[in-house]
Structure formats: structure tokens, C-alpha cells
Amino acid sequence: MKVSYKGIKDDLPAKLQQKLDAKFAKLSKLVDGRGEKQAHVVVTSERHLHKAEITLHVHNHQLVGIGSDSDVFSAMSAALDRIEKQATKQGARWRDTTRRSEPMKTATARAEAPVAPTKKSSRKAATASSDQRVFRPDHHERRKPITLEEALLEMEDGRDYVAYRDADKQVLSILIRRRDGHYDLIET
């Protein structure tokens, strides 16, 4: 993680700097181990009180931690602790919304109640349909049409299909992920 400091007139002692680097490394693992993130640290001093503000951009969210103390290191540690709490909360929120154990909550497909069998159906069909659910796409006239490339980008979120209105042909299209990793496109 790249850390940029502003407002610190003299460098911190080596031991304290190592402790801060270790805390930033822990935060980097917590936030995202893959990418190179950048944190901005701004330290202001007023009389004997030091105020540290740390800002970190993660997944289109801004994490901000503010700490104040008479010691610069304590103020920065308090700000880092607040950012760690925010990052764990954000990670838990992300995990809860992307778990596969329950039906996915998407903008293009919303689960509805299971379809009841008709009177004409056989007893076998009645028992099979009680375990199966029907998912119907949301049809909002307010949604703007999208292209095939944009639909493929939406499929990267782990969806198995996307129903959308094609911007080029103005028809309803369904993009389905196949088991072999390729896609099928159905146009109506």
C-alpha cells in the first residue's frame, strides 16, 4: 500500500514508522490483497493536539478515519483503527450480498413465489413444482437499453443470465452463461 503523508514536520522514529507500516500492511490485506491501494494521511497540529485524517478509496467507497491525541502516533493509530472497522464492515456487507446460499438479489431478476400447478397437471408435476421456483425479470420502462458488451460486463458479477433491452435492435434479449463458460444470446 502506498502511503502519502502531509503535515508531519519531522519524521517519526524508526520503530514507530515500522509499527505504522505493519498496520497499513494489515489494512491492505483486509481491504484487497490483489491491487495496489493508496492511502492519504493528513496531520494537523493545534497547540498540543494532533489530528490525523486517513483517507482510503476501496471499491468505489471512501473510507475515512479521524483520530486526535496529544501524540502523533496515537492519533494515527486511532484513525487506522477506525478505518479497519469500516473495512471489516464493508467486507461483511459485500460478503452478505454476494453469497450464493440464498437466491441472488439482482436488479434485472427478482424471485417471486413458486408457481402453483394447474388442475390439469398430473400428481408428479405437482410434487416437482413444489420444489422448483420461477424467476421473472423486472420489466421497468424507465431502464435504459444497453448493448451486448454492457450485458457481458453485468455477467461478471457472477450472474447466470441477464435479461435486457438491446440498444441497437430495440428487442428484448437474454444472455445466458453456459456450463462450458461461453454465452448464449436469445433475442425476441
Secondary structure, 3 states (H helix, E strand, C coil): CEEEEECCCCCCCHHHHHHHHHHHHHHHHHHCCCCCCEEEEEEEEECCEEEEEEEEEECCEEEEEEEEECCHHHHHHHHHHHHHHHHHHHHHHHHHHHCCCCCCCCCCEEECCCCCCCCCCCHHHHHHHHHCCCEEECCCCCCCCECHHHHHHHHCCCCCEEEEEECCCCCEEEEEECCCCCEEEEEC
